[in-house]
Amino acid sequence: MPQHPDYFVAPGSVVRTIWGKADTVLFIFAGAAAEFALNKAVDWLYFTGRLPADPLARLFSTVEYARQIVFAERAAAEQAIDTITAIHAAVEAKRGMAIPAWAYRDVLFMLVDYSIRAFEALERPMSRTEQAEVFEVFTRVGQRMGIPGLPTSYAQWLPDRAQHLTDHLEYSRFTADLYQQYARHLGPIRYQLLLQAQRVVVPRPVRRLLRLGRLAWLRPVLLIYRYAQHLAISKWARTSLLPDDYKEKILGLDVVPPTLAVAH
């Protein structure tokens, strides 16, 4: 889809469809939570202490930035990207070393991959054109951030993504600790649901390192969800499976915030 002169992401983009729905966003971050825990640069997230201290709060702060980029007018979206860049630069200055360029690429690759995987798990298969559109949007985010070595096409991204999964993941003490934090903050039932969602969306290397297994009872449930997602019971089930403090935030993901709404 051609770029829109007034918006970083065109109003009719499939990326807006993906990021404008709470269920899809939750599956994106279920996958990212798994892969973040395995990434060899996860020590950077421990340096600030924010992720292990409260992974859910960290999730929603990341969601706010992502949605600002996806739904805001171009100037506001670019400002959000610049803010993200400045935050990382401040962390690098505080630690006295640079975050590896490959670690930045890993995060962008996760956003591309899990946006596609979550949408396909919950909605329908995406066309190659739609997949390329997701890649294009997040590549422009990376370009704005000045990240080097980004692939120039979706076709080039596919083997790059596979290579990153091979080279940059390992099970470490940070992995074990993060999963303990997930369990503590979510509680036993919600934690099991997180694991089920991860079984559905993560690629094989992630599933293997975390020993998640391949059988997910959530898969047949998702087939039913595709037909029942517009019923009130779907929203009730979703909010019942989340901590009370986050119910309103999750439901709010279904609605484009008034300040970000597209003018008609």
C-alpha positions as a printed Julia matrix, in Angstrom:
264×3 Matrix{Float64}:
   0.0     0.0    0.0
   1.41    3.47  -0.91
   2.49    5.69   1.95
  -0.04    8.27   3.13
   1.21   11.89   3.19
  -0.42   12.63   6.55
   0.09    9.33   8.39
   3.06    7.09   9.03
   0.72    4.12   8.42
  -2.03    4.57   5.83
  -5.59    4.49   7.25
  -6.53    1.45   5.15
  -3.41   -0.55   6.02
  -3.68   -4.1    7.3
  -1.19   -3.01   9.99
  -3.91   -0.8   11.48
  -6.3    -3.76  11.43
  -3.76   -5.91  13.29
  -2.83   -3.32  15.91
  -6.37   -2.02  16.38
  -7.64   -5.17  18.04
  -6.93   -6.24  21.6
  -6.83   -9.98  20.95
  -4.27   -9.68  18.17
  -2.07   -7.33  20.19
  -2.13   -9.74  23.13
  -0.97  -12.62  20.93
   1.78  -10.45  19.47
   3.13   -9.79  22.93
   2.67  -13.38  24.06
   5.07  -14.3   21.28
   7.4   -11.4   21.98
   7.45  -12.26  25.7
   8.74  -15.72  24.81
  11.38  -14.53  22.39
  12.55  -11.61  24.54
  13.26  -14.09  27.31
  15.56  -16.07  25.03
  17.34  -13.22  23.28
  21.07  -13.06  23.95
  20.72   -9.29  24.51
  18.03   -9.66  27.19
  20.55   -8.43  29.77
  19.8    -4.92  28.44
  16.24   -5.25  29.68
  17.58   -6.32  33.05
  19.94   -3.35  33.16
  16.98   -0.96  33.47
  15.11   -3.38  35.73
  11.72   -2.41  34.31
  10.84   -5.65  32.55
  11.5    -8.12  35.4
   9.97   -5.73  37.95
   6.62   -5.54  36.16
   6.41   -7.27  32.77
   2.73   -6.35  32.26
   3.37   -2.64  32.78
   6.3    -2.88  30.38
   4.04   -4.57  27.84
   1.47   -1.8   27.92
   4.05    0.94  27.72
   5.43   -0.73  24.58
   1.88   -1.08  23.2
   1.31    2.64  23.64
   4.39    3.49  21.59
   3.52    0.97  18.87
  -0.06    2.23  18.58
   1.12    5.83  18.52
   3.26    4.97  15.51
   0.51    2.98  13.79
  -2.41    5.37  14.34
  -0.98    8.87  14.8
  -0.43   11.48  12.15
   3.01   11.31  10.57
   4.67   14.02  12.68
   3.44   12.5   15.95
   4.43    9.0   14.86
   7.92   10.14  13.93
   8.19   11.95  17.25
   7.27    8.7   19.03
  10.0     6.86  17.11
  12.51    9.57  17.98
  11.51    9.29  21.65
  12.16    5.54  21.56
  15.57    6.2   20.0
  16.4     8.78  22.69
  15.36    6.41  25.49
  17.68    3.72  24.16
  20.5     6.21  23.71
  20.14    7.29  27.34
  20.32    3.67  28.51
  23.42    3.1   26.37
  25.07    6.22  27.84
  24.26    5.1   31.36
  25.73    1.65  30.78
  28.69    2.97  28.79
  28.22    0.67  25.82
  26.05    0.38  22.74
  23.15   -1.99  22.25
  24.2    -4.32  19.39
  22.66   -3.42  16.04
  21.5    -7.02  15.67
  19.51   -6.68  18.9
  17.62   -3.71  17.46
  16.95   -5.71  14.31
  15.73   -8.62  16.41
  13.02   -6.45  17.97
  11.86   -5.14  14.6
  11.86   -8.68  13.23
   9.69   -9.78  16.16
   7.16   -7.03  15.45
   6.95   -8.1   11.81
   6.76  -11.83  12.51
   4.33  -11.79  15.43
   2.04   -9.24  13.77
   1.65  -11.73  10.92
   1.49  -14.84  13.1
  -1.06  -13.37  15.53
  -3.35  -12.14  12.77
  -3.23  -15.47  10.97
  -3.89  -17.4   14.19
  -6.94  -15.32  15.06
  -8.34  -14.21  11.72
  -7.2   -15.68   8.4
  -4.14  -16.33   6.23
  -2.52  -13.14   4.96
  -1.6   -12.54   1.36
   2.03  -12.07   0.41
   1.23   -8.42  -0.31
  -0.17   -7.93   3.19
   2.83   -9.63   4.77
   5.14   -7.37   2.78
   3.14   -4.37   3.98
   3.75   -5.32   7.62
   7.45   -5.66   6.85
   7.53   -2.29   5.09
   5.94   -0.4    7.98
   8.3    -1.69  10.66
  11.31   -1.37   8.37
  10.51    2.34   8.07
  10.47    2.49  11.88
  13.95    0.95  11.89
  15.18    3.31   9.23
  13.95    6.29  11.24
  15.84    4.92  14.24
  19.01    4.62  12.15
  19.31    0.84  12.54
  21.86   -0.5   10.03
  21.71   -3.7    8.02
  17.94   -3.88   7.54
  16.7    -6.12   4.72
  15.3    -4.25   1.74
  12.37   -6.56   0.94
  10.1    -9.09   2.6
  11.72  -11.82   0.48
  15.12  -10.85   1.92
  13.68  -10.57   5.42
  12.55  -14.21   5.52
  16.05  -15.79   5.51
  17.38  -12.97   7.7
  14.68  -13.73  10.26
  15.5   -17.44  10.17
  19.2   -16.66  10.69
  18.46  -14.39  13.65
  16.44  -17.16  15.28
  19.41  -19.49  14.85
  22.12  -17.1   16.02
  20.61  -14.9   18.73
  18.56  -17.12  21.03
  19.6   -19.13  24.07
  18.04  -20.37  27.29
  19.77  -18.5   30.13
  19.28  -17.54  33.77
  17.45  -14.45  32.49
  15.01  -16.71  30.64
  14.23  -18.68  33.77
  13.84  -15.53  35.85
  11.56  -13.82  33.36
   9.26  -16.82  33.22
   9.12  -16.81  37.02
   8.07  -13.16  36.83
   5.42  -13.94  34.23
   4.01  -16.66  36.48
   4.08  -14.42  39.56
   2.35  -11.47  37.9
  -0.24  -13.49  35.97
  -1.17  -16.21  38.46
  -1.39  -19.93  37.61
  -4.41  -19.92  35.29
  -3.44  -16.87  33.27
   0.15  -18.1   33.1
  -1.0   -21.36  31.54
  -2.99  -19.37  29.01
   0.15  -17.39  28.18
   2.0   -20.65  27.5
  -0.86  -21.84  25.3
  -0.82  -18.62  23.29
   2.93  -18.94  22.89
   2.59  -22.5   21.62
   0.28  -21.17  18.92
   2.33  -18.2   17.67
   6.04  -18.75  18.3
   8.31  -20.26  15.61
   9.87  -23.69  16.1
  13.3   -22.53  17.45
  11.6   -20.56  20.23
   9.23  -23.4   21.05
  12.13  -25.86  21.18
  14.35  -23.78  23.48
  11.47  -23.11  25.89
  10.3   -26.73  25.68
   6.77  -25.53  25.08
   5.76  -28.6   23.1
   3.6   -28.58  19.99
   0.19  -29.59  21.35
  -1.96  -26.59  22.19
  -5.56  -27.06  23.28
  -6.03  -23.39  22.41
  -5.92  -24.11  18.67
  -9.44  -25.62  18.41
 -10.7   -22.87  20.71
  -9.36  -20.29  18.26
 -11.31  -21.9   15.42
 -14.49  -21.3   17.42
 -13.29  -17.8   18.31
 -13.15  -16.8   14.65
 -16.93  -17.19  14.5
 -17.77  -16.0   18.03
 -15.35  -13.1   18.41
 -18.04  -10.49  17.76
 -20.33  -11.87  20.47
 -20.41  -10.43  23.97
 -19.21  -13.72  25.45
 -15.88  -13.31  23.65
 -15.19  -10.0   25.41
 -16.33  -11.45  28.74
 -13.95  -14.41  28.38
 -11.05  -12.15  27.47
 -11.48   -9.8   30.43
 -12.02  -12.68  32.84
  -8.6   -14.06  31.98
  -6.69  -10.86  32.74
  -5.68   -9.19  36.0
  -8.28   -6.66  37.14
  -5.83   -3.76  36.92
  -5.44   -4.3   33.18
  -8.97   -5.06  32.01
  -9.8    -1.51  30.96
  -6.45   -1.12  29.2
  -6.99   -4.33  27.26
 -10.53   -3.39  26.23
  -9.22    0.03  25.22
  -6.99   -1.59  22.61
 -10.12   -2.38  20.59
 -10.8     1.31  20.03
  -8.5     3.79  18.32
  -7.84    6.44  21.0
  -9.73    9.71  20.3
  -6.44   11.63  19.92
  -5.3     9.12  17.31
  -8.58    8.69  15.47
  -8.47    9.07  11.71
 -10.32   12.13  10.49
 -12.99   11.44   7.89
